[in-house]
Amino acid sequence: MILDADIKAQLNQYLQLMESDIIIKVSAGSDKVSGDMLALVDELATMSPKIKIEHTTLQRTPSFSVNRVGEDTGVVFAGIPLGHEFTSLVLALLQVSGRPPKVEQKLIDQVKSLTGEYHFETFVSLTCHNCPEVVQALNIMSVLNPNITHTMIDGAAYKEEAESKNIMAVPTVFLNGEEFGSGRMSLEEILVKLGKTSDPSEFMNKDPFDVLVVGGGPAGASAAIYAARKGIRTGIVAERFGGQIMDTKGIENFISVKYTEGPQLAASLEEHVKEYNIDIMNLQRAKRLEKNDNLVHIELENGAVLKSKTVILSTGARWRNIGVPGEEEFKTKGVAYCPHCDGPLFAGKHVAVIGGGNSGIEAAIDLAGVVKHVTVIEFMPELKADQVLQDRLHSLSNVTVITNAQTKEITGTDKVNGLTYIDRATGEEHHIELAGVFVQIGLVPNTDWLEGTVERNRMGEIIVDKRGATNIPGVFAAGDCSDSPYKQIIISMGSGATAALGAFDYLIRN
């Protein structure tokens, strides 16, 4: 039995939502993955009379496709979609059966309008929390458009193929045999990469907002909701709704919720924002801020200019780069930033973690359970992580810690093969042979575009007062882009609410 009793009980409820019969075509061999896959599809068939099994030969064995009767939809799973991908399987069963996907009509129309042949393949790991969004988006596209197919490939089940294609980060998507992209992508973002972009004229004739929020993370969502609840004209423009939490796996310190994951929380934020009359402009990047005629002007990368009486900046932060030769060249080819997502691709190999703070040591502990050996490289003479994490790290037999070490270069040819560091005490140079390097050295605020406008500190954080106000009247800031001393989701949400209330107070006084 592949599915436990609790999952089967939940699955039973979902399968009752199926609208018509489907056929699962299975291509199996005599290996263990094939055996487990057969057990899974047999269990599915016993749970719904609408599911029929047919044995065939597909491009990859083991794999199975989910089809309408008499029609191949192009939705294929190569490997066993459990772990984070189990939801992708359930949604595929429902959507192929005729259950409409929960997607804006505008996006459905864009998918249906695509012409030409699109054969997508996505390499995933079942522990990756970023992969399901890509898999589900491409499956939806396959269901909606007969010219589109999509195969989810579990990199652990197809290790040789993944290695032959130099896949060292997930999700990695191929389109018609050529690499299309890697990392988390929404359906909207995939369509943009395929040329279905927003027309700048859509933004040009908007009336000025009372409050315009720039950024769609926890701070931005909180600010937009608080502003909208005041009954004032509110807009939110975001490069990626959810922001940095989309790359966060387990969240255990969000008070009243014992455990959630970043993508789940981001989806909840977006759902909450959509409950209000808020103009949401997603996948739009701000380029310039200017105060003019008592209005704040925000110019977007697409050339459009939005105007508002007040603006709340909540553009968040991103992973800090170490800035050494090889880092940029080998991103997704051995240089990684997410141990949960990419760790399984380095099973049985030697890797390094750069950074001795909490995130670095947590990453090293996580990786030690997957890879052959982990080397922690820390610039300072001592690790900075909490003692409880250090104690756990030192209890592991396959971890080496090197302190007082300055990373000089990440080396490789077509992928990472090692790391060179300088011993800061002796000045001696050392080289370690490695397959991967995980960078975990903190965050840098997304405020470069504000150069010469709002006041920032030496770290680039926007300086705010207790109401979230910046040095420019009518411009407020919140969350990880501000000089708040603690970068936490719950603190970002609070500062977003503070900034929105501060903006409302500014509006009624001016």
Secondary structure, DSSP 8 states (H G I E B T S, - for coil): --S-HHHHHHHHHHHTT--S-EEEEEE--SSHHHHHHHHHHHHHHHH-TTEEEEE---SSSSEEEEEETTEEEEEEEES---GGGHHHHHHHHHHHTT---S--HHHHHHHHT--S-EEEEEEE-TT-SSHHHHHHHHHHHHHH-TTEEEEEEETTTTHHHHHHTT--SSSEEEETTEEEEES---HHHHHHHTT----THHHHT---EEEEEE--SHHHHHHHHHHHTTTS-EEEEESSTTGGGGG--EE--BTTBS-EEHHHHHHHHHHHHTTS-EEEEES--EEEEEEETTEEEEEETTS-EEEEEEEEE---EEE-----TTTTTTBTTTEES-HHHHGGGGTTSEEEEE--SHHHHHHHHHHHTTSSEEEEE-SSSS--S-HHHHHHHHT-TTEEEE-SEEEEEEEESSSEEEEEEEETTT--EEEEE-SEEEE---EEES-GGGTTSS-B-TTS-B---TTSB-SSTTEEE-GGGB--S---HHHHHHHHHHHHHHHHHHHHH-
